[in-house]
Amino acid sequence: MAELQGIRTGGPCVFAMHVDLFFVTKFRHKVFADRHLTRMEQVTRDVCHDFEAELVEFNGENNHVHLLVNYPPKVAVTRLVNSLKGVSSRRLRQEFPDLVRHYYRANKLWSGSYFAGSVGGAPLIIAKQYIKQQNRPV
């Protein structure tokens, strides 16, 4: 895929799609230290690469992570999220035995829910105005 000033191409499609993702830990436990978040960022980059997506930004606190991902239109956001949460949970459990105590009730690192919001491009009001101003044939 080529990259031209933030615009990506793939097959017959030209696109710029970004999703803002927010995952919280199960029961909002304060789980993460800097070393956990540093490793999670790398795991997240690897998963994104497998989906031909790009992790644009990553950060977090002790009970959540926040990601900005540029992804191709062939990727379903739910599949991407399930893989990001599943792989990160499994890898962190394997690599950081100290995290196991936070899995004690449900044997899960992440809450079952997540936030996903589309971002980028023109603000919604501008896009609506542009569409309304098209020269529709009579």
LINGI-V43023 format. One record per backbone hydrogen bond with DSSP energy under -0.5 kcal/mol. NH is the residue of the N-H (numbers start at 1). CO is the residue of the C=O. E is the energy in kcal/mol with one decimal. If there is no record, write none. Layout:
NH CO E
NH CO E
//
This chain:
4 7 -2.9
5 3 -0.5
7 4 -2.0
8 15 -3.4
9 2 -1.3
10 13 -2.4
13 10 -1.6
15 8 -3.2
18 119 -0.7
19 69 -2.5
20 117 -3.4
21 19 -0.6
21 67 -2.8
22 115 -1.9
23 65 -2.0
25 63 -2.2
26 109 -2.8
28 25 -2.3
29 26 -1.7
31 29 -1.3
31 62 -2.4
32 62 -2.1
36 33 -0.5
37 33 -2.1
38 34 -2.7
39 35 -1.8
40 36 -2.7
41 37 -2.2
42 38 -1.3
43 39 -2.4
44 40 -2.8
45 41 -2.3
46 42 -2.2
47 43 -2.3
48 44 -2.6
49 45 -2.4
50 46 -1.9
51 47 -1.2
51 48 -0.7
52 49 -1.8
53 48 -3.2
54 70 -3.0
56 54 -0.9
56 68 -2.5
57 68 -1.5
59 66 -1.9
61 64 -2.3
64 61 -0.6
65 23 -2.2
66 59 -3.2
67 21 -2.8
68 57 -2.3
69 19 -2.5
70 54 -2.8
71 17 -2.0
71 69 -0.6
75 72 -1.8
80 76 -2.1
81 77 -2.9
82 78 -2.5
83 79 -2.1
84 80 -2.8
85 81 -2.9
86 82 -2.4
87 83 -2.7
88 84 -1.8
89 85 -2.1
90 86 -2.3
91 87 -2.9
92 88 -2.5
93 89 -1.9
94 90 -1.9
95 91 -2.6
96 92 -2.3
99 96 -2.3
100 97 -1.3
102 99 -2.2
103 100 -1.9
104 101 -0.7
107 103 -2.6
111 24 -2.8
115 22 -2.2
117 20 -2.1
119 18 -1.7
126 123 -0.6
127 123 -2.1
128 124 -2.5
129 125 -2.1
130 126 -2.5
131 127 -2.2
132 128 -2.2
133 129 -1.7
134 131 -1.3
136 134 -1.6
//
